[in-house]
Amino acid sequence: MDEDRCFFESLLPHVKKMNPLKKLQFRTEVQQLVMTYPYNYSENKSAPVSDNYSDSSSQFSPTNLTAQNTSVFEDIW
């Protein structure tokens, strides 16, 4: 089975526990991440997103990702 499909299917039980508003927030943030990583899109046009995840200038570095998105995950973990 496709490892990407398995990963997203593993999120389903957690997503199903969310109320409709949290689910909408979650979907919006996932879509923003999809725009950022595969397409290098950044809402801040003056600071393109780096492909290097450890680059501190990236608005979605793993460190910043945790700090920015805890509100969506705090109810499901």
C-alpha positions in Angstrom: 0.0 0.0 0.0 1.1 3.6 -0.7 2.9 5.0 2.4 1.4 8.5 1.8 -2.1 7.1 1.7 -1.4 5.1 4.9 -0.2 8.3 6.6 -3.3 10.3 5.7 -5.6 7.4 6.6 -3.8 7.3 10.0 -5.0 10.8 10.7 -8.7 10.0 10.0 -9.5 8.8 13.6 -8.2 12.1 14.9 -9.9 14.3 12.3 -13.3 12.5 13.0 -13.0 13.6 16.7 -12.9 17.3 15.7 -16.0 19.5 15.8 -16.9 21.2 12.4 -15.0 24.4 13.2 -11.8 22.6 14.2 -12.1 20.4 11.1 -12.3 23.5 8.9 -9.3 25.0 10.6 -7.4 21.8 10.2 -8.2 21.5 6.5 -7.2 25.1 5.9 -3.9 24.7 7.6 -3.2 21.4 5.7 -4.0 23.2 2.4 -1.6 26.0 3.3 1.1 23.4 4.0 0.5 21.8 0.6 0.8 25.2 -1.1 4.1 25.7 0.8 6.1 22.5 0.5 5.4 21.0 -3.0 4.9 24.4 -4.7 7.2 26.7 -2.7 4.3 29.2 -2.3 4.5 31.7 0.5 1.9 34.4 1.3 4.9 36.6 2.1 6.1 37.2 -1.4 9.3 38.9 -0.2 10.5 35.8 1.6 10.3 32.7 -0.5 10.1 29.4 1.3 13.3 27.4 1.4 13.4 23.7 0.5 15.7 23.3 3.5 13.4 22.5 6.5 16.1 23.6 9.0 16.2 27.1 7.6 15.0 29.4 10.3 13.7 31.9 7.7 11.0 29.4 6.6 7.7 30.3 8.1 6.8 26.5 8.3 10.0 25.1 9.7 9.3 22.1 12.0 10.0 24.4 15.1 7.6 27.1 13.8 5.1 24.6 12.7 4.6 23.3 16.2 4.3 26.8 17.7 1.9 28.1 15.0 -0.5 25.1 14.8 -0.9 23.8 18.3 -4.4 25.3 18.5 -5.7 22.8 15.9 -4.0 19.8 17.5 -4.5 20.5 21.2 -8.1 19.1 21.2 -7.3 15.9 19.4 -4.1 14.7 21.0 
